Structures are given as C-alpha cells and as structure tokens.
Amino acid sequence: MSDGPMFYLATAGASADPVTRLGWGLLAISCAVVLIVAILLAWALWRRRPELASDPQGRLPVARTGPGLRWVWIGVAISTLALFVSTVWTLQTLAAVRHPPRAPAFTLQITGHDWWWEARYVGAAQGQDFTTANEIHVPVGQPVRLELRSADVIHSFWAPKLAGKTDLIPGRTNVAWIEADRPGVYRGQCGEYCGLEHARMALQVVADTPAGFQDWLARQLAAPAPAVSPSVAAGAAVFQARCAACHAIRGTPAEGIYGPDLSHFAGRATLAAGTQPNDTVHLAAWLADPQALKPGNEMPRVPLTDGDRASLVAYLQSLK
Ligand code: CUA
C-alpha cells in the first residue's frame, strides 16, 4: 500500500514531507485519544460499584459523593493539551511549506480544463517558453513554482507524493510549489469534482535527473523531425486538415489552443489525461471514438477513413 501512487502518507519531496509528518502525528494523536476513551469507557462499564445503602424507609440516595468531578478536569486538561499541540504543529507546518527552501528553478503555469491539464514552462529554457499537456517533467532536487489557473470550473492540483492540494479557481491564480527528491513518475489527479470525467483527469509528474531533464527540454524545443515515411507525411496532412483547429504542434502551422498541445505527443506515457496507455491500439481506438473511452469529453468523433486514421497514428507516433 505504501508505494501506491496516491498513498499520501509516504511522500518524496520538501513540499510534501512536513505535511506527511503532521499527518502521521495527528493520526497517532487521534488513535491515542480513541484508545484512551475506549479503555476508560470499558473500565467504567465493567468495574464493580460499592453497594448503595438505603435509608430506613428503603429509599436509595439520588446523589453520589466521591471523586468523579476530578476526572472531568483531568480529561479537559489532556484534551486541551492535545488540541494545543495539534494547532501549533499545524501552523508551523503551514509556514514551513508556504515557500520553497531555495529559489525555484522555473515556473510552471498549469491550467485546468474539463478534463485535462495544460502546462506552460516559463523560464525553464533560455528565452523559449513552451506548452505541453498532461505529463510534466521536473528536475530532481529543485523546487518548481506552480501558477495554477482554470479555464472553466474549479479543479484541484493534487500530486500527493509531491505536495498538498491546491485548487485551480476560475478568475484567479493560486501559487504553489513542488519538489521531487528522487527520480520517478509521480501520479497526480484532479482533487476537486469538476464534472463527468473528473476521475479521468490525471497527470504524470516525471522527475528526471538534472541531465535527463536537460535532454527532455532539448527534445521539447526541437522542431518535428522530417517525415520518415509516406504514411507519416500523409498523417501530417490529415492532422493539418482535421485536427489543427483545436490542437497545436510546434514547428507546424497547427496552432489550435482548444485541446491539448500535441508537440512531442509520442513522448508521453498516457492518452487523454491518464485515461489510457499511449500505444498504437489505444491511440487508434481514441481517434476512432473519443467518446467511447471518455464520454462527455470535448473531442468530437472526427470521421476518418481507416487509411487516414492509420496515417494519423503513424504521424502522432513520430512526434517523439
Ligand atoms: Cu478537474 Cu476534477
């Protein structure tokens, strides 16, 4: 369980770790409180009481003298102490994760859409900002600043291994940060119900070594490779005719902003915001009927011949 992708009590970064320690601490305090109350309750139920003496008319007294009130005061004192410790610890943790320990490496502007993630890299590569979608790469050991916005309804950025949740709210920009302390793929998930496909609004955060991240940046900034086969060339033409109004591919005339940016699409591990693996079978099925795989999403069924669809698959898979 502890290595499950969404298990938030085992984290991997400076933005999440203090919250995790707090989570475990509050869990321990809560368990101790429940245990103590249960033991006292059991003891009160099962202990033998001294017999009450009746008066000469056979009546029992309605009041009992004894040390009962003392226990109330002890209980109030212990509860107050536990709540005080929890409050101070929570405030300390909030202060600790408010700002990263070092200046962030760059800014990632993340925009939530129904139901996918747009990610714009600002200041990561010298003078060249660029956009991608649903799979973001970050360098290990460096904080990355997040500017979180929404294009439609309220979403919430939640990569539990890397940071707590921060909402994406229409009309405002929320700021957060993430840092991964070891390489790996960290799953993120929209954390706020945002409509029919809320559960299929996932993202991957890939933490690369610094050298691996520079390689990834260089690949992102490279122009698409020339078509290596007639099928890829045909697919590029189909894309410009049928897909380019909504999707962009850097270095081509396709500049649509309505759907996810597909530059270097083949480098991503998943399709449709974490819904399916990005392989030939699922990509062809997605292009044939996006509504079957993710009902209600904004991508319409685009009528394509089988040949055009196969070319389109070949072209998209060439965008490494
Ligand atoms: Cu976006 Cu839930």
Residues whose N, C-alpha, C, O or C-beta is under 5 A from the ligand:
A	BS01	CUA	I154 H155 C190 G191 E192 Y193 C194 H198 M201
